[in-house]
Amino acid sequence: MTSTIRVTVWNEYRHERKNPEVAKHYPEGMHSVIAAALKQAGIEARTATLDEPEHGLTQDVLDTTDVLIWWGHMAHGEVQDEVVERVYQRVLDGMGLIVLHSGHFSKIFRKLMGTTCDLKWREGNDHERIWVVAPGHPITEGLGEYFEIEREEMYGEHFDVPAPETLVFISWFSGGEVFRSGACYTRGRGKIFYFRPGHETFPTYHRPEVQRVIINAVRWAAPTPAPARVFGNVQPLEPEK
């Protein structure tokens, strides 16, 4: 790994070009806002979008990506299976993956989780309170006991994912629901973090606390040096007697 963390922020970039309400908050796309926050924090960030050749995720791009951030919603089915497989292999090899909001239904997240990743939802006027339930975890650095988002889409339990290796955040909504909104996993050598907030019609990714979580998650998910993994038939370490 290089000393600078290299991040690729992937976004469908469809809502922003079709819906004026979304474009009002993200005239250059959600990916641009997230990448700008990362750069401000000293992290090297570039962007890729669905309608680029190979969705902007060529083998060369992925080979030079330490952490991939994924936002998708309306076009999960348009993501080519060969690109999904390419991302999957990179995660197993050690690339970090941060899946945001409706990316829970992306092909790559469902492949890595092995479940439907389904949930309850309601697009309304819900208030969200996000509680830190793993104080001291690197992803929570700089946060208090909780932070609040005045308006967000509701996601509710049951969230059909494997039990997280570490549950970092739980959300409570003013409609009464709760949700496991910050979950850590490991697949192969890669670290995965799912983070719930980020409905496209709200300016969620402009919020300092949300940006702080994403920045922290990038640093947590970045690969660290480790011995090469050895599989298959091997000779004994000790002389045979």
N, C-alpha and C positions, 0 to 999 in steps of 0.2 A: 504494500500500500504506500502511496505517496504521502508526504507530510501534510498536504492540503487535501481535505475531503472533497471528492468530485461527485457532484449530485446532478442527476437528470430529473427534471420535473416534467412528468407526462400528464397531459390533459386531453380530453376529447376535443375541447375548444369548439363545441357545437352550440351550446346554450348561449354563449356570449355573442355569437353571430346571428342567432335567430330570435332572441328574446330581448327587447329593449330594457326590460327591468333588470336583467342580468348584466347587460352591457353598461348600464348606469353605474354599477358597482365595479365592474371589471372590463373597462373598455379595451384593454389589451389581453384579456384572458386571466383566469384565476392563476394559471401557471406563471404568468409574468409577475403577479403580486407576490406569490410564494418565493419565486427565484430572487426577486429584489430583496426580500427580507433575509434570505440566506446570504446573499452577497454582502449585505450590511453587517452581518455577523462574521464576515471573514471566510465564508464557505464558497468554494467555487461552484457555480450553478449554471446550467444551461437548460433549455426547454426542448420538448418534443411533443408533437400533436398527432392525433389520429389520422388526419388526411395527408400527412407527409408520406413519401415512399417508405414502405416497411414500417409505417407509423412512427418514423423517426428513431426506431429502435433497431438499428443495424447491429450486426455482431461487433463491429468496431466501436460503436457508441457504447454498447453494454460492456465491452471489455475494458473501457476506460471510465466506467461508472462505479463508484464505491457504494452509493445509495441511490435507489430509484424511488421517486415519489409518484403515486398513481391516483389520479382522479378520473372517474368515469361514471356515466349515468345512463344516457339515452341510447348509447350505441355499443353496449357490451358485445353484442353478437357480431359486430363488424370487425372486431379485433381478430386478425388472422391467427389460426391455430399454430402455425409455425413460429410466429413471433412470441406467442404465449410460451411455447416450449423453449424458445431461446432464453426468455426471461427466467423461466423455471430453472433451467440448468445453471444460470448465473447465480441465482439465489442459493442453490445447493452448493455451488463453488465458493460462496462467501459474500456475494453482494447483498447489502441490506435492502429491505423493501418496506416502505411506509405507504399504507393503503388508507385513503381518506374518504370519509363519508360514504357515499353510495358506491364507492369502489368495492364495498363488501360483496356486490354481485358480479364483480369482474371475473373473467375466466381465470385469471392468474390467481386471485385470492381463493376462489373455490377449489381450484386444483391443489393449492398448497394446504388448504384446510381439510379437504376430503369430505365436506358436508354441503348442505344446500346454502348455508350462510343467510337464511331467510330471517325475517323479523317482522314486528309490527311497526307501522309508521302512520303519521298524520301530519299533513302540511297545513299548519294553522298559525295561531298566534301564541304558541307555547313559549314560556320562559324556561330556560335550562340552567340548572346549577350543577357544576361539574366538581365532584368531590375527589380529592387526592386520597387514595386508599393504600398507596405504597409510599409513605413519606420517606425521603432519603433516596429514592430511586433516581438515577441520573435524569430521567425524562421529566421529573418534577422540579428540577432545580430552578430557583427563582420564583416559585409559586407559593401561595399560602395554602391554607387548609382546603380552599375551594375557590373557584371563580365562576362568574355568571355571564350568561349571554341572554340579552333581553328578549330576542326573538329568534327562534330556530325551529326547524322541522323536528318533530318528535320521532325518535326510534324507541321501541319498547321491547321488553323481554316477552317471549323467549327468543334469544339470539342463537341461531343454530350453528354454533361453531364449537370446536373442541375447547375444553377448559383451558384458559390461558396459563402459560407457565408463570407469568406475573400479571396480575390485574392492577393497573396503575390508576385508572379513573372509573368512577361510577357516576352516571348522570341521573338527576332527578328532574322531572318535568312538571310544570304547573298543572297539567292534566292528571297527574297522579302516577304516571309510569316511571320506571327506573330502567337503566340500560348500562351494560358493561361497555363503556365508551372509550377505554384505553387499554388495549390488550397486547401482550408481548408473546411471541412464539419464536422457536428456532426450527429451521428445516435445513438439514445438512449442516453446512457451515454458516448459513445466512441467518441473520436476525430479521424478524418481521414485527412491525408495530401497526396495529389498526387503531385509528383515531376518528371518532364519530363526527364531530361538528363539521359544517361546511356546505349547507344547502345553498344552491347557486343564486337564489333570489335575495339572499341576505348578505351583508358585507362582512361575513364571519372571518375571512382570511386577512382582513385589515386589522383585526383586533390584536393588540400586543400580547395578550396571554396565549392566544392560539398560535401566533407566530413563535412565541417562546417554546411552546410544546414541540412544534415541528423542528425548530432548530436543535433543541435538546435531543429529540428522537433521532435526528440525522447523526449527531455525534455518538449516540448510543449504538446505532445500527451499523456504523462504519466498520468494515472488517479490521481485525487486529492480527498481527503476525502470529502464526501458529505452525507447528510442524506439519509436514505433508501427511495426509491420512493414507494409511496402508491397508489394503484389502486383499483378499484372496489367499492362496496357499503360501506359507512362509516357512523358512527354516528355523529350527529351535535356536534360541539365544544361548543356551547352555550346551556344552558338548554332550552328545548322547553317551550313555554308559552301557 
